[in-house]
Amino acid sequence: MKLRLLLVALLLANAGYFLWARGDLAGFGLAPAGLSEREPQRMARQIHPEWLQLRKDVKPGAPSSTSAPAPAPAPSSTPSPAPAP
């Protein structure tokens, strides 16, 4: 009987933590500290988010109305080899 009571108590504690972590208990004043601002470090690292544009999908066989320029090559991080003497 004690084991069954312990199992029910652990399940209720787990469900309570799950609801608290998701913010479902915010109406009762029980919200985690970072609920209003999730992952602020990612928001701070964004570069020009206003430049983002959503476009409709183009079928693979259909020609595009504008030709996109070729992407620039990525800078290499390895140093170039020294010339042979």
N, C-alpha and C positions, 0 to 999 in steps of 0.2 A: 504494500500500500504506500509506503514511503517513497519507493522508487517511482511509482506512478505520479505521485504528487510533485516530486522533483522534476519529472519530465514535463508535466503541464506548466510548472513555474518557468522552466527554461524556454519552452516554446512561447509563452506569453512575453518573457523578457526579450526574446529574439524578435517577435512581431513588433513590440514596442520600439525597439531600437530601429528597426526597418522603417517604421512610420515616422519616427523622429528624424532620421537621416534624410528621408525624402522631402521633409517639410510638411507632411500631412498634419502634424500637430501644431502648426503655427497659429491656428485659430485659438488655441488654448494658451498661447504664450510660450510654447515649448518648441522653439525653432533653433537649429544650429546657427552658430555665429556667422558663418559664411554663406547663408542661404541667399541673401540678396545679391551677393557678388560672387559668382562662380568662376573660378580660374582667372583671376584678374591679371596674372602674369601673361597669359595668352592674349588678353585684350590689349595689354601695354605693348606687346611685340608686333602688333599689326602695323604694316606699312601701307599707307594710303588705302584704307578699306573702301573709301568712296569711289575708287576707280573700278571696283568690281561691277561687271555687267552680266546679266543673265541673258542668254540667247537661246533661241529655239533649236532643237536638234535638227541637223541636216542629214539627209539620207546619204549613205556612203557613195552611191553611184551618181548622185545629183551634183552638178557643178555649183560651186559657191559663187555668190554675187560679188564678193570682194576677195582678192587674192591676199592671203596672209604672208607677211615677210617670213623668211626662214629664221628660226631661232638662232640667237648668237651662241657661239661655242662657250662652254663653261670654262672659266679660268682654271688652269691646272695648278694644283698645290704642290706638285713635286718640282724641285729645281731642275733646270736643264743640265745635261751632263757637260763637264768641262771638255774643251777641245783637246784633241790628242797632240802631243808635242812633235 
